């Protein structure tokens, strides 16, 4: 399985979108400065997670998420 996710940093008031095969490990990496873009901007909280059977489908969803404006992202993660 592949997962598309959104994490949020309240400290910096920013969202980050990505894909992974292991959400728990990936969130740990973000929170322990193992990811270049998110390093030093935590703590990060998982606010959206969606699973896909293929990497291609997850990448398509990630691309869609990255095209959304902030208001659309907030509507998505807040229901």
C-alpha positions in Angstrom: 0.0 0.0 0.0 1.0 3.6 -0.6 -0.3 6.5 1.4 -0.8 10.2 0.6 -0.6 12.4 3.6 -0.7 15.9 4.9 1.1 17.0 8.0 0.7 20.3 9.8 3.1 22.4 11.9 1.3 24.7 14.3 4.7 26.4 15.1 5.1 27.6 11.6 1.4 27.4 10.5 2.3 25.3 7.4 1.1 22.2 5.7 3.3 19.6 4.0 2.0 17.0 1.5 3.7 13.7 0.6 3.5 10.0 -0.1 5.0 7.0 1.7 4.7 3.3 2.2 5.0 3.6 6.0 3.1 6.6 7.5 4.4 6.0 11.1 8.0 5.9 10.0 7.6 8.9 7.8 6.0 11.1 10.5 8.8 10.1 12.8 11.3 11.2 10.2 9.6 14.6 9.8 9.5 15.1 13.6 13.2 14.1 14.0 14.6 16.4 11.3 15.3 13.6 8.8 13.5 15.3 5.9 15.1 18.3 4.3 12.1 20.5 3.7 10.4 19.9 7.1 13.6 19.9 9.2 13.5 22.4 12.0 9.8 23.3 11.4 8.1 20.8 13.7 6.5 19.4 15.6 4.4 17.9 12.9 0.9 16.4 13.3 -0.7 14.1 10.8 -4.0 15.7 9.6 -4.8 13.7 6.5 -4.1 10.1 5.3 -5.4 8.2 2.4 -4.3 4.8 1.1 -3.9 3.6 -2.5 -3.0 0.2 -3.9 -0.4 1.6 -6.3 2.3 4.2 -6.1 1.0 5.8 -9.3 -2.4 6.5 -7.7 -0.8 7.9 -4.6 1.4 10.2 -6.8 -1.7 11.4 -8.7 -3.4 12.3 -5.3 -0.3 14.0 -4.1 -0.2 16.1 -7.2 -3.8 17.0 -6.7 -3.2 18.0 -3.1 -0.2 20.1 -4.0 -2.4 22.1 -6.5 -5.0 23.0 -3.8 -4.9 26.4 -2.1 -4.7 26.7 1.7 -8.5 27.2 2.1 -9.2 24.0 0.2 -6.6 22.1 2.2 -8.2 23.3 5.5 -11.6 22.3 4.3 -10.3 18.9 3.4 -8.5 18.3 6.7 -11.2 19.8 8.9 -14.1 17.9 7.2 
